[in-house]
Amino acid sequence: MNSTEISELIQVADAQIHAKQGRSLTLQQKEILRQALGGKRLKHITIEGYSDLTVQQLYCPELWKLLSEATHQKVSIRTVALVLRNLKEQSAGLEPSAAELTTHSLPTDVFPAHSSTPSTPDSAHQSAEVPPARSSTKPSNPASSRVRHNLPTPTYSRFVGRESEIAKLLELLSPRHGAHLISIDGIGGVGKTSLVVEVAYRCLQASQNLDETFQGFPSFDVIIFTSAKQHLLTCFSLLPRISKPHRTLQDIFRQIARTLGNIEITGINLEDQIERLQDALSTVRTLLIVDNLETVEDQQDVLSFLYHDLPPTVKAVITTRRQGVFVPLRLSALSASEALQLIQHEADEKGVHLTQDECEILYQRTGGIPVAIYYAIGQMVSCYSVQYVLEQLSQASNDVTRFCFEHSVALVRQQPAHFILMALTFFASPIQRQTLLEVALPQENSTAASSHAEEPFAQLQELSLVLQSQDGYSLLPLTREYVMAELPAYPEFEQAARERWVNWCLKLVQRYGGQSRFDWQTQNDVLEAEWSNIQTVLDWCLHQERYERLFAQPVLLHAAASDAFYPQ
């Protein structure tokens, strides 16, 4: 095919997409089409600036699905040229031959409803069409019926967001990547389980050879899912799991044996079980998922088994709230655009009307945590008003915050990391480590702690409880609400820490203020950077009627009395 015809067919594709979906092909999509129409095989399609796996396993399938939906025909790298030629002929008033239609035109239900754009709770994101493993098409390859798996049924129709994380996990699962132990970490409710299940279903599609959309994805003979998760968050409440969680190494062994169809493996002693499992797993390509590692009872034994005893035919993925295990894939809250996309998708699917302002407030209250978004919209479906649900998200002890943080905070409670976490709620904007130590701990302890400050801060970051940037440490909105609920249980700590907090503010102003006029806010970079934190101190003193502390500093007294103290 010459370059002129390739350009014409790309224009045909772009016009069809625009007519059906009101948008144009991206430059990357046009480049993929150019190479595919030029005769390149999938494994040879590349885009400068992107990894080959990302292009071949994420962007190409997205493009074929987009074209399939726009043309109402099955589009793959093998059929794209014919489909576009047919469209070109139709636009010129020529109908394609009956033989071409019979051979190549397929009904739209042969490609999965699962989209490469994303959604879910813990999970990242969820809705309600047919999951990818449940295509109505029967396997064309007889061997596909031998693919064994025990994946949970997805609770979503379309996975919203996380494109880069999906591409990264697919890359790590590829046999071309040397990693055999992969961890997905992040706070509760951020979407770890949903991400790994979504990717596992895509691998299942590739393994079953049901659809060329998934050509090039990692494939496995067996996919095994185990979960130690003890609670499930629904829009009604936080519910305990009815089925037994897989909380021990023996539980994991039983799931492996059951999925392999080799139950007798579990009826022998531990060493023999490991040997039998090694023998069985060494003959099949296996994806093993260990979900919710932090609630596994014998974590060291499980980690030892995953690290030492699995044959190289196995790729193992664990989800955990702790950072730093194996080859990590770290999940943070959804970006504003992804969160708003998820909110709008869920609201539309559930029949909930939200204004743009309400969507923005919901994003701010949830901090982009998917499980909180699902919970909130589920509550609205249950006839709670939008205003009521938004107010409940601001309550510190709701089901969402308990689900996301209860277990993690319990691991550091009444330790220096816990006191630092509670002190962090005093500050409205990011604050530096040394200030946090001075406010959170008594002077004698903070001096000693400053030389060993790595440990408590490392604990908080390992559990994904704090956010760190070049400006200092801060909290997600939901984390702040949960931790603030901890303060009443520690009145002596709060009283002493508040005094240290006020003293920090006074010393800061004494050092960098030194003027009675209220123009230092824009004249001093340090005070300007800390202005939102200073405002919080002033506001607390005013509400506590601690006026004597303000009178001691004319600059603060002037600020408190000024209209500039209260943002317009």
N, C-alpha and C positions, 0 to 999 in steps of 0.2 A: 504494500500500500504506500503510495507516494505521500509526500508531506502536504500537498494541497488537499487530497482527500481526507487525510487525518484531521487537518484543520477544519474542514467542512463538517465532519462527523462530530468533532468536539463542539462546534457551534450548534449542531442539531441537539446534542445532549444538554447543552446549557439552556437552549430555548425551551426544551421539554421540562426541565427542572423548574425554570422560572414560571412556566405556564401552570404547572401543577402545584408548586409550593411557594411561589412568590420570592424566590431567591436564586442567586446565580452560583455556579460552581466556583470553588476557591481556586487559587493558583495551583495549590498542591494537587487538588483533584484533577485539574486540567492536565497537569504534568503526568499523573498516573495514567490518565486516558491516552495521552500522547504515546507513552511508552508501551502500553498494552496494545493499542491499535498498530503500533509499529512492529509488533510481533514478539515483544519480550515476554518471557515466562515470569510467573509471579516472583520467584526467588531472585530475579534479576532487576526487578523494579526498585529504584532508589530515588530519594529526594535529598538534595544537599541540605545538611543541617539536622537531619533526622536519622535515627538509627534504622538499619534495614528492617529489624523486627517490628519496630513501631509502624513503619510504612506498610509492611507486608501483612501484619497481623491485626492492625487496627484501622488504618486509613483505607486500605484497599477494600476490606469487607464492608466498611461504612459506605463507600462509594457504590459498590455493587448493589447494596440494599436500597440506597437512595434511588438509583436508576431503576431497580425492579419495581419500586413503589410508584415511580413517575410514569413508567411505560406499561405497567400491568403485565409484564413478561419477566421470566426468570433471566436475570443478567449475571454473568460471571465473566471471568477473564477470557473464557473460551467462546462465549456467545455475544459479548458486547459489540463486536464489529457487525455481526449480522443484524442484531436488534437495531442498531443505529442506522444501518443502511436501509432497513425496512421503513424506519421512521422518515428517512430522507425521501424515499420513493413515495411514501404516502403523502408527504407534504407537497410533492411535485405532481400529485394526482395519479400515481401508479400504485396499484395494490400488490403486495407480495404474493408469491405463488402459494397455492394450497399446500404444496409439498413442504415449503419452507415453514409455513405456520404449523403444520402437523408435526414437523420434526423438532422445531425449536421453541415454539410459544407454549408456555406453561401457565397454569392458573396461578393466581397470586398467593394462594395459601400454601405453596410448597416452600416458601422461605419463612423463617421463624419470625414470630411477632416480637421477639426480644430485640431491642435496639442497642446499638453501641453507644448511644447517649444514655445517661444513667439515672437511679433512684433507690431508697430503702431505710428502715431503722436498723438496730445493730445487727446496727447496721446502717449503711449509708443510704438505702433509699428504695421505697417500694410502692407498687400499684397493683394491676389485675388482669393482664391479658395472658396468653398462653406462654408458659416458660419455654426456653429454647429446647429442652430435652423432650418436650411434648409436641413436636411437630406432627401434623397429621399424615406426613409422608412416611411410608414404611421404609425400613432400611433397604438400600439397593445392594448393599454388600452383605451376604449371608453371615460373614464373620462378625458383623456389628452386633448381633444378638448375644455374642459371647462377652461383650463389655459389661463387666459387673460394677455396680455402684450402689451406694446407699445414701445418696445426697438428699437432704431435706427438700421438701417442696417449696419453691420460691413463693413469697407472699407479695410479689410485685409484678407488674407487667412491663415496666420500662425502667432501666437503671439510669438514673440521672446524675451526670457529672463523673468525676474520677477517671477521665480518659487517660491521663498520663500514668496514673497508678495501675490501671488495667493493662496498659501496654508494658509497663515495667514488670508486673507480675508474670505476664505471658512470656516476656523475655527470660525471666529467671527460671521459668518452668521448661523452657526449651531445652532439648538434649544438647544443643550447642553451647549452653551456659553451664559452667562447672559447678555452680551452687546446688547442693542437694538438701540443704537445710535453710529454710527461709522463715523469717518471722514478720508478722504484720502487727505493729503496735500502735497504741493510741488510747485515749480515755474511753470509758464505757459509753456506748451509744454513738460513736463516731463512724461506725460502718465497717468494722473489721470483718465480721462474719459475713455480711452481705457481699463485700468485695470478693472474698475468697470463694463463696458459693457461686457468684456470678461468673467468675473466671473458670471455676470447675465445670459449670454447665457448658461453657463455650468449648472447653477441652473435650467434654463428653460428645458434643456435636461433631467435633473433628474426629474423635475416636470412632464414632458410629458411621462416619462417612455419609451423613444424611444430606448434607448441603455443601456445595462448593464455596458458599460464603465463608466457611470456616477452614478452607484449605490453607495449609501452612501453620495452623495453630498446633500447639503441643498435643499429642495424642497419647492415651494410656489404655492398657488392657483392664485395669482395675482402678476405681476411685473410691476411697474409703474416708468417711466423715465420722469423727468422734467429737463429742462436745461435753465439757464439764460445766457448762452454764447451768446455774441453779434457779434463776428467775427469768421470767419473760415480762416485758413491759407492754401492756395493752392500753388502749385509750380508757379502759375502765379502772384498772389498777395494776399494781405490780404483783404478778402471780407466780407461785412456785411451779417448777416443771413437774408434770405428772410422771413422765417417763424417767427412769433412773439416769442421772448424769454419769458420764464416764469419767470418774474422778480418780481412778487408780490405774497403774500399769496393767493390771489384770483385766480391767474393764476395756482398755484399749486393745489388748490381745484378743479378747472375745469378739470385739467388733471386726478386727482384721480377719479372724478365723471365720466368722459368720459370713462376711462379704466374699471371702475366697471360696466359701462352700466347703470348708474343711474344719468342722466343729471339733473333731477329735484332738486337734492341736492343744486345746485348753485343758484336757484331762490329765496332764502330766506335770512334772515339777518344772520350776521356772527355767532352769538352764536348758532342759530339753525343749521347752516351749520356744525359747529364743532360737535354738538350732533349727527346729521344724519351721518356724516362721521365716528364718533366713533362707532356708531351702525353697520354701513355697514362693516367697517374694522375689527370689533371684531369677525366676523363670518368666516373670510378667512385669511389664512397665506399669508402675503403680504411683498414684498420687495419694498421699496420706495426709489428711487434715486433722490437726489436734487443736480444737477450738477452746478458748478460755483457759489457757494454761495456768493463770494465777489462782484458779480454784481447784486445780489438781492437788490431791493430798500428798502424793509422793513425787513431787516435781523433779527432784534430783535423779530418781530412778528413771522417770520418763525421759528426761533430757539425756541421760546416759545411754538409754536405748536408742534414741533418735540419733545421737552423735556417733556412737560406736558400733551399733549392731545392725543397722540397716544396710542391705546390699546396694550397690550403685545403680540398680534398676529402679530405685525408689526416690521420688522427690517428696520431701516432707515440708508442710507449711503449718506453722503454729500461729494462733492469734493470741495476743496478750496485752495487758495494760502496762507491762513493764518494758522499758526500752533496752536495747543493747544485746539481744539474743540472736545468734547466728547472722545470716545476711539480712539486714533489716529493711523493711518497707514501712515508712512512718506515715501514719494518717493524722492529719490535723482537721480542724473544722472546715466545712465547705467554704469556698470563697463566696463573696456576696452574690456574684452572678449565678453560681451554681445553686446556692441556697434559694435565691429568688426563683430560679427555674424550677427547683423541686417544689417549693411552696405553691407556685402557680399550677404545676402539673397535678399535684395532689388535690388542690382545691377544685380544679376543673373536673377531675375524675370522680371526686366524692360529692360534687354538686354543691360546694360551698362557695358563696360569693364573698370575695375579699377585694377591697379597694387597694390601690397602689400603696397608699399610706399604711394600711393595715398589714400588707405584705412586708413593708419595710420595718414596721414595729415588730412583727413576728420574727423577722430575721435578727433584729437587734436583741430581742429577749432570749432567743434560743442560741445566739452566738454562732449559728451555722451548724449546730449539732443535729444530724439527721433524725435521731430517735425522738428528739424534742419536737421537731417539726411534725413528724407523724403523729405523735401523741396529741399535740395541740389541735391539728386538723381533725383527728379522730374524735376529740372532745366536741368540736363544733358540729360534727355529723350527729353526735348524740344529743343535739338540741341545746347545748350550752351556747350562750351568746359569745360573739367574738370578743367583746370587752371583758367578759368574765374570764375567758380562757387566757387572755393576755395578762390580766391581773394575777391569775393563779401562777403563771410562769414566773412572776416576780416574788412569789412566796418561797421562802428558803427551804421548807421541808416538804416539797411536793414529791410525787412518785418519780418524776423525771430525774431530779437531782439525786435522790436516793439511789436510783438505778445506776447513774453515771459515776457517782463519787463515793458511796458509802464504803465499799470494800477497799478502795485505794486509800482513803483518809484513815481508815482503821489501822492500816499498816504502819502509820507514822504517829498515831495519836499520843499526846503527852511527851513527844520527843522534840528536840530543837526544830526539826523540820515542820512539825505541827504548829509551833508557836510562830515561826516565820510565816507560815501560810495564813494564820489568823491575823497577824500584823499587816500582811499585804492587803487585807480588805480595808484598811484605814485609808489607803492611797487611791486617788482617782485616776492617776496616770502612772506609767512605768516608773519604777524607783530603783536606785542602785543598790547593789548587794550590801555594802557597808552600812548604809542607812537602815536597811531592813534588820541587820544584826543588832544595831544599836537600839532600835525600837522594840524588837521582839524579845530580847534577852536582857537580864540585869547587866549592869556595867561589868562586873567581875566575870560574868559568863560570856558576855559579848566579846571582851578582850581576848579571852581564851579561845572562844569560838572562831574569831577572825583568822587565827592561824590554822584552824581545821574547818574552814567554812565550806570546803568542797563537799563534804559528806552530806549535810542536810539539803543543800541546793541540788546535789546530784540525785538524792532520793526523790525530791519533788519533780525534777525533770524526768527521771526514770519512770515515774508514775504518771507523767503527762498532766500534772496538776498545775503547773505554772507555765507561762509563756516567757521566753527570753528573747530580747532584741538588744540592739546596741544602746537603746535608751534605758535598759534595765529590765526588771521583772514585773509582770502583770498577770491578771486573771481573766479567763473567759467569764461572761456575765453569769452563766449557770453555776460555774465553780464559785464565784463570789457569793451568790445567794446561799449555796450549801454551807460554805465555810462560815458565813456570818451567823448561821443558825447554831454553830458550835460555840460562839462567844459566850452566851448566857450560862453555859455549863462551867465556864472558867472565869468567874467574876474577879478574882484576885489578879489573875493574869491581865484581864482587860483593863482594870483600873491602873495597874502599874505601867502597862504598855502605853495606855493613852497619855499618861504623864510624860513618858519618854518621847512620845510622838509630838506633844505640844512643845516640849523643850527643844526638840529638833527644829521645829518651825521658828521658834524665837531665836535660836542661835544662828539660823540661816539668815534671818532678817537683820540681826545685829551685825553680822559679818558683811553682808552685801547691800543692806538698805542704807541706813545712816542718814536718811532725809525725812523731813516731815511732810514734804510734798508727795502727792500720789502719782509722781511721774517716774519713779524708779522701775515700775513694772516694764516699761519699754526701754529704760536706759541700762539695765543690767541683764546680761544674758542668762546668768544663773537663776535669778529670781523669775525672769520671764519663763524659763523652761519649767520651773517648779510651781508656776502660778496656780494651776488647777489643784495641786496638792495643798498649797497654802490656803486656797479658798475652802477646801474641805476641813482643814483645822479650824479656821475662823467660824465656819458654819456650825461645827460641833460645839465650840466654846459658847457661841451665842445661844444655841438650844439648851445647853447645860447651865446657862447663866453664869459662866466662868468669866465674867467681865474683867476681873482684876488682872487676869493674864494678858488681856488685850490692852488695858491701860498702861501696862509696863512698857509697851512699845508704841510710841506715837504713830509710827508708820502703819502698824497693823490697826490701830484704833481708827485712823483716817480711812484705811481701806475698808474696814467693817462698816463705817458710817457712810461710805461713798456709794453712789449708784453703780459705780464700776464693779463693786463686789458682786453684784447680782447680774449675771449675763442677761442681755436683752433677748 
